[in-house]
């Protein structure tokens, strides 16, 4: 290496270390932070977190450092919350202190603080209230939405029948079905499954998830209102994206699990036959009489831990937490997988077992540790809709078809293909055999 080149490299490293040390010293002055692994200059803890199984890495860090620990995502310092007690204390008991949305670079660039998911302050309060009210007015949690889901389920069944027992990948099909539900709410219409623009949008949403692992127009000149065109458009995008990918990925992952455990699929079908029969389609009123099916759906959501970190929160002021002080502006990551995999509540948490949600007498067992939709003031606004979709899509498909894998069940790999922001299931094909 030429002397000048070597000097440039040395100078770059030296300056980088100085910048890192200055930031580290500032962090020491801002409060007593929770412990955590030592970060590297510039990289922070990136090398320790860059694994194929982020959940497992965070589990190990939580067991080592306790219910609150500090990580560095590059130059950004974040605090992770681990375990039910710490997450409940922050998100539920002290929800106002932790209600702010934390920084997520790709979202900051794309959303620009607009919409209902990544906004903060008065904007978030107004848009959250508006979103919940609008969803209820459009039928969320009511019979009208149930009818829309059942109608979409019929289109989905036709697509299953059209496969004529040939192998197929259900990824896009599940995305189309769940997207059409939110489309019917937000846009007032559904789209045909062969609509090219609709398919392009679905593929974009699927890819986006992997990259991460007009009456209102009359308010446009009111500077104090948050109901601007930009905010309303971004809120619609938020609902469309969140309402599509999370439900479709849960369906896709859930049916992969049932392919691996055909005996569980068979028990669900027995309960469907007993309670619903074949003369009509399932409805939400049936769920209370179907504890095993309900337990299986809950266990799917627990086991896959679809969004293991949930979206980031933040503290708006220096915040005492346990024996620490979290500095103003610090991003907070509640590790939801640490709650969903808590062995005190769910024995053998790494095993898929519907008995985690069943009492000894076979009745359904509720659990405060069930947090796939997060918790507190930032809990998923579409939780009720998602629960309804999952129950009706699962039961309608299994009422009409038995699903078979292309390989032996014991060879099916349930570990995620990608594990970071989300746990993405591995691609697979199945055959749908009419019952």
Secondary structure, DSSP 4 states (H G I P E B T S, - for coil): --HHHHHHHHHHHHHHHHHHHHHHHHHHHT--PPP-PPPBTTTBTHHHH-SS-HHHHHHHHHHHH-SEEEEEETTEEEEEEESHHHHHIIIIITTTTT-EE---HHHHHHHTT-TTTS--HHHHHHHHHHHHHHHHHTTTTSHHHHHHHHHHHHHHHHHHHHTTT--B--HHHHHHHHHHHHHHHHTS----TT-HHHHHHHHHHHHHHHHH--GGGGGTT-TT-S--HHHHHHHHHHHHHHHHHHHHHHHHHHHHHHHH-HHHHHHHHHHHHHHT-SSS---GGGGGG-HHHHHHHHHHHHHH-TTTT-S-EE-SS-EEETTEEEPTT-EEEEEHHHHHT-TTTSSSTTS--GGGGB-TTS-B---TT--TT--GGGS-TTHHHHHHHHHHHHHHHHHHEEEEESS-GGG---S-SEESSSEEPPP--EEEEE-
